[in-house]
Amino acid sequence: MTREEIREITILPGKNRQGKEEFFDEITIRPGDTLSIVGPTGSGKSAFINDIEIFANRDTITGRTILVNGSLPPEAFVRDPAAKPVALITQNTRCLCDLSVSDFLRMHLSSRGCMNESCIQDTILLANQFTGEPITGTVRMTSLSGGQTRSLMVADAILISNTPIILLDEVENAGIFKEKVIQVLRQHHKALLFVTHDPLVSLLSDRRIVMQDGAVSRVIVPDGAEEKAIRQMISVETMIGQLREMIRAGEMITAPLPVSL
């Protein structure tokens, strides 16, 4: 089985912190799906995506099992980083490699047996769609801001790693354009799971997995009733983005802001 042959990932339930069976029978994720994982701090959101990232087989604290195309995954998916079909990107991504961005991407391409030089510039161009701080190929990886680093890692996962499943752990708080990330990942037919506290990310998702006490308590499939709220949230996000850029540019905010939706 290759990464390109993955039709679906299935999550089988484990137990909550009291040892009770999780709420769901199974959760199936297919390429192109967008899911948000929501819940209070400490509710088990990160543990949920970590189970997917390591292809848990009842060997983690949650007791969940992850299947690929209905079966346990090949050993290479679990042990070989180059074969793993899942990319996990967190808020805490740090690069200690003092290479230029171009050389870093070139090294990653080489490790995958590919030397398509055009992919380097394509990755940088894509990353610049996710961040307001332009990235160039000559800048050092260690000089990138948090938002630039996360944006580059997302672009790398899409074009170089080319993983069918991308897990993002609260990266919307780290200076990336989350709506653009969701749009591009859908265009590239990637399965996307967001661990998030952001209401707009949650509203834009195909499904919301609600976590409580270390377990899935509910799976919400939107039925269109939230469309007005989505439009309002996009309006608010646009306004906040404009204010942010004005402040960065040293402008004064003197006009009254709208106080209601």
Secondary structure by P-SEA (a helix, b strand, c coil): cccccccbbbbbbbbcccccccccccccccccbbbbbbbcccccaaaaaaaaaaccccccccbbbbbccccccccccccccccccbbbbcccccccccccaaaaaaaaaaaacccaaaaaaaaaaaaaaacccccccccccccccaaaaaaaaaaaaaccccccbbbbccccccccaaaaaaaaaaaaccbbbbbcccaaaaaaccbbbbbccccccbbbbbcccaaaaaaaaaaaaaaaaaaaaaaaacccccccccccc
